[in-house]
């Protein structure tokens, strides 16, 4: 985020303040902030604004779990071939976000091409 707002710290502070207000007063709304480091390892601004948020770590999925998720679909839908699923795992190292993204895109393509 610093790179996006380089030289405009006030604008970044306003955005972070908006996020904080949203979290504090919109009980039925959830805000997901994803990053490579927890807030306490970032600029103090992040830790100050988000001191009460949960900071779960999302670990990479293992080989078996990834292949199971990618190759088993609902009835009447295409599934990703095992060889493709193996390549996806190698390409993503089991990162859940990327597995989901690539798997979803592939399944959409396969299901769109399936004869009706």
N, C-alpha and C positions, 0 to 999 in steps of 0.2 A: 504494500500500500504506500510505503514511503516513496517509492519510485513513481507511482501514479500522481502523487501530490508534491513532487519535489519543488521546494521553494514556496509552497502554499500551505504551511503548517496550520494556519488558522482554518482553512477549508477542511483539512483532514480532521482537526479537532471538532469541528462542527458535525462532520459525518459520524465520528465515533460517539459524540454526544447524542446524536439522533439514534444510533444503535442502542446506546445505554437506556435512553428514555423509552424506546420501544420495548426493550426487555423488561423494564421496570413497571410499565403501566398497561401493557397489552397482554393480559394474562392468557388469552387464547391464541396468541400468535407466538411462534417459536422462531428464533433466529439462529441459523447455523453458520458459524464462522470456522472455516477449515484452513489449516496452515501446517507448516512443517515444524513449528516450535510453539510451546505453551506461552501464554501471555507474559508470565514472569521472566521469560528469557528475551522478550522483546523490549522495545522502548517503554519507559515507565508509563507513558500515556495509556497503553493498553491495559496494563495491570491496574492502574488507578480507576479506569472506567468499567472494567469487567472483573472486579475483585470477587463477586459472588456467583459467577457462572461456573457450570460444571465443565471440566476439562478432561473428557474421556479420551483415552488413546485407542485408536482403531488399528489393530494389528493386521498384517497381511494374512490372507487365507492360505492354507496349505494346499498342496497339490491335489490330494483326494477331494477335499471340500470344493475346490475351484472346479474340478472336472465334473463333479456331481451336479453342481449348480448350473454349469454351462450345457451339459448334455441331456439333462432330464427336463422335459417341458410338460406342459399340460396336454391332456388328450386332444386330438384334432389340431394340434399345432406342430410345426416343424421343430426339430431340435438341432443344435449345433453338432456337426460330426466330431467324433472324438479327436481326429488328427488336427482339426481346426482349433478345438478347445485346448489341446496341448500347446499349440503355437501361441494362443492367446495368453495362456499362463506364463509361458516363457517370455513373452513380450512385456507383460505387466508385472511380473514377479509376485502375483497374487494380491496386488493392491485392489481392495474392494471397489473403489470408485471406478477405476479403469476397467476391471472385469465387468462390472455392471454396464458401463457405457458401451464397450465393444460388444458385449453379449446382446444388449438391447438393440443396438443398431443392426447387428447380424440377424437376429431373430425377426426384426421388422422387415428386413429385405427378404428373408426366406419366406415369411408368411405372406408378404405382398405378391411374391412370384408363384405361390402355390395356386394351382388351378381351383376355381370355385366349384 
